[in-house]
């Protein structure tokens, strides 16, 4: 059965950021993800991880372009120097926190730049970054995101994400499959997951519509979880959703799996 972890940037927002580690552990989670931990000193985060015996499963690269205010440095051929600086920052945090997987970031298309040039910039950037993360034992991944929530997101299907993995061609680069985003963009979830199983590095979940807890929308999550087990996915599943109410009141969906 996959291992479930809490996204503390979306969940436990009733608490201060570092206190969310405590709350996730108290609920029975053994791992957490936090897209943007960069304003918090590494020793402070490590203290909470160790106190609660938690694994820092995932963080994101900080790919916000300081000039445009858009998180698409990875696909901007004119900003590759800044992207490399952010890789250094990501490596510092990933190494310091023992992170298992880092989301490389993609972002919306860059105005005035061709699809071919954006794709080329992304592939070149990841070819640079993937071996550096390999040296510290952290997997780099690409997350396709739906264009309803983020209009113009450049790589937005598992098919395109898999093509990026192939084009980069490095064993330390894989697919971050978000069930919520891919239900919106593709549907047909089980066949897509199984087709990409060999390159999936991490899975995230939320229900749709609303991006709330599993069981609040149209996705049959008991089937998905059992299917992941059936096809042999033993990695982490990140709960990346906006709770409808208080986080701890909406955790019934995960209790059977945390107790298993």
C-alpha positions in Angstrom: 0.0 0.0 0.0 1.3 3.5 -0.8 2.5 5.7 2.1 0.3 8.8 2.7 1.7 12.2 3.7 0.2 15.6 4.4 0.8 18.8 2.4 1.2 21.4 5.1 1.0 24.3 2.7 -2.6 23.4 1.9 -3.6 21.5 5.1 -3.4 22.5 8.8 -3.5 26.2 7.9 -5.3 26.8 11.2 -1.8 26.5 12.8 1.5 28.3 12.4 3.7 26.6 9.7 6.1 24.8 12.0 3.2 23.6 14.2 1.7 21.9 11.2 4.4 19.3 11.4 3.2 18.4 14.9 -0.4 18.2 13.9 0.3 16.0 10.8 2.3 13.6 13.0 -0.5 13.6 15.6 -2.9 12.5 12.9 -0.7 9.6 12.0 1.0 10.9 8.9 4.7 9.8 8.7 5.7 12.3 6.0 5.0 15.9 4.9 5.5 18.0 1.9 5.9 21.8 1.8 6.2 23.5 -1.5 8.0 26.6 -0.3 9.9 26.3 2.9 12.5 28.8 1.9 11.5 31.5 4.4 12.1 29.2 7.3 15.6 28.3 8.5 16.6 24.7 7.8 17.5 23.9 11.5 14.0 25.0 12.6 12.4 22.6 10.1 14.8 19.7 10.9 13.9 20.1 14.6 10.2 19.5 13.9 11.0 16.6 11.5 13.1 14.9 14.1 10.8 15.6 17.0 7.9 14.0 15.1 9.8 11.3 13.3 8.6 12.7 9.9 10.1 12.4 6.4 10.2 15.6 4.3 9.0 14.0 1.2 8.8 16.9 -1.2 9.5 20.5 -1.8 9.3 22.7 -4.9 12.1 24.6 -6.6 11.7 28.3 -6.0 11.0 29.2 -9.7 9.2 32.6 -9.3 10.7 35.1 -11.7 11.5 38.2 -9.6 10.9 40.5 -12.6 7.6 39.1 -13.9 6.2 37.7 -10.7 5.5 34.5 -12.6 6.7 31.0 -11.6 8.1 30.0 -14.9 11.9 30.3 -14.7 12.3 26.7 -15.8 10.9 27.4 -19.3 12.2 30.8 -19.9 15.3 30.7 -22.2 16.3 34.2 -21.2 16.4 33.4 -17.4 18.5 30.3 -17.3 21.1 31.9 -15.1 18.5 32.7 -12.5 17.1 29.2 -12.7 20.5 27.8 -11.9 20.7 30.0 -8.8 17.4 28.6 -7.7 18.7 25.1 -8.3 21.4 25.9 -5.8 18.9 27.0 -3.3 16.8 23.9 -3.8 19.8 21.7 -3.3 20.6 23.5 -0.1 17.2 22.8 1.4 16.8 19.4 -0.1 20.1 18.2 1.3 19.5 19.9 4.7 16.0 18.4 5.1 16.7 15.0 3.6 14.0 15.6 0.9 13.1 12.7 -1.3 11.6 14.5 -4.3 11.8 18.1 -5.7 9.2 19.5 -8.0 11.1 21.2 -10.8 8.3 23.7 -11.6 7.1 24.6 -15.1 4.6 27.4 -15.0 2.6 29.3 -17.6 3.9 29.9 -21.1 6.3 32.9 -21.4 4.8 35.6 -23.5 6.5 36.1 -26.9 8.5 32.8 -26.7 7.7 29.9 -29.0 6.7 26.5 -27.6 9.8 25.0 -29.1 12.1 27.4 -27.3 10.3 27.0 -24.0 10.5 23.2 -24.4 14.2 23.4 -25.2 14.9 25.6 -22.3 13.1 23.3 -19.9 14.9 20.2 -21.2 18.3 21.9 -21.0 17.6 23.2 -17.5 16.6 19.8 -16.2 19.5 18.1 -17.8 21.6 20.5 -15.8 19.7 20.1 -12.5 18.9 16.3 -12.5 22.5 15.1 -11.9 23.1 17.7 -9.2 20.1 16.5 -7.2 21.3 12.9 -7.9 24.4 13.6 -6.0 22.4 14.3 -2.8 20.0 11.4 -3.3 17.0 13.6 -4.2 14.7 12.8 -7.2 13.8 15.7 -9.5 10.3 15.6 -11.0 7.9 17.3 -13.4 4.3 18.0 -12.4 1.8 18.7 -15.2 -1.0 21.1 -13.9 -4.4 21.7 -15.3 -5.2 24.8 -17.3 -8.5 25.5 -15.5 -6.8 26.4 -12.3 -3.7 27.8 -13.9 -4.5 29.0 -17.4 -1.7 28.6 -19.9 0.3 26.2 -17.8 2.8 25.0 -20.4 3.1 21.2 -19.6 -0.4 20.1 -18.5 -0.9 16.4 -19.3 0.8 13.2 -18.2 1.5 12.6 -21.9 3.5 15.8 -22.1 5.1 15.2 -18.8 6.2 11.7 -19.9 7.7 13.2 -23.1 9.7 15.6 -21.0 11.1 12.7 -18.9 12.1 11.0 -22.2 13.6 14.1 -23.7 15.7 14.8 -20.6 16.7 11.2 -20.5 18.2 11.1 -17.0 17.4 8.4 -14.4 17.1 11.0 -11.7 14.1 12.7 -13.4 10.6 11.4 -13.2 6.9 12.3 -13.3 5.0 13.8 -10.4 1.4 12.6 -11.1 -1.3 14.7 -9.5 -4.6 12.8 -9.7 -6.7 16.0 -9.3 -5.0 17.8 -12.1 -5.1 14.8 -14.4 -8.7 14.1 -13.8 -9.5 17.5 -15.1 -7.1 17.3 -18.1 -7.3 13.6 -19.1 -9.6 11.5 -17.0 -9.2 7.8 -17.5 -6.9 7.8 -14.4 -6.1 4.1 -13.8 -4.8 3.4 -17.4 -2.7 6.6 -17.4 -1.2 5.8 -14.0 -0.4 2.3 -15.0 1.1 3.4 -18.4 3.4 5.8 -16.6 4.1 3.7 -13.5 7.8 3.1 -14.3 8.5 6.9 -14.4 6.2 8.1 -11.6 8.3 9.5 -8.7 5.4 10.9 -6.6 1.6 11.1 -6.6 -0.6 13.8 -5.2 -4.3 13.8 -4.6 -7.4 16.0 -4.1 -11.0 15.6 -5.3 -12.8 17.6 -7.9 -14.7 19.9 -8.2 -13.3 22.1 -5.4 -9.9 20.6 -4.7 -11.1 19.3 -1.4 -10.7 16.0 0.6 -10.9 12.7 -1.2 -14.6 11.6 -1.0 -16.0 15.0 -1.6 -16.1 14.9 -5.4 -16.3 12.7 -8.4 -13.1 10.7 -8.1 -13.4 7.1 -6.7 -10.5 7.3 -4.4 -11.0 3.9 -2.6 -10.6 2.3 -6.1 -7.6 4.5 -6.9 -5.8 3.6 -3.7 -6.5 -0.1 -4.1 -5.4 0.1 -7.7 -2.1 1.7 -6.8 -1.5 -1.2 -4.4 -2.6 -3.7 -7.1 -0.1 -2.4 -9.7 2.7 -2.2 -7.2 3.1 1.5 -6.5 4.8 1.7 -3.1 5.8 5.3 -3.1 4.3 8.3 -1.3 0.9 9.9 -1.9 0.7 13.5 -1.0 -2.6 14.9 0.3 -2.6 18.3 -1.5 -6.1 19.6 -1.0 -7.9 22.5 0.6 -10.0 21.2 3.5 -13.6 22.1 3.4 -13.5 22.9 7.1 -11.0 22.4 9.9 -8.3 20.0 8.6 -8.6 17.5 11.4 -12.4 17.2 11.0 -11.9 16.0 7.4 -9.4 13.2 7.8 -11.8 10.2 7.9 -10.8 9.3 4.3 -7.2 8.6 5.3 -7.6 6.9 8.8 -8.0 3.4 7.5 -4.7 3.7 5.5 -2.7 5.3 8.3 -3.8 2.5 10.6 -3.1 -0.3 8.2 
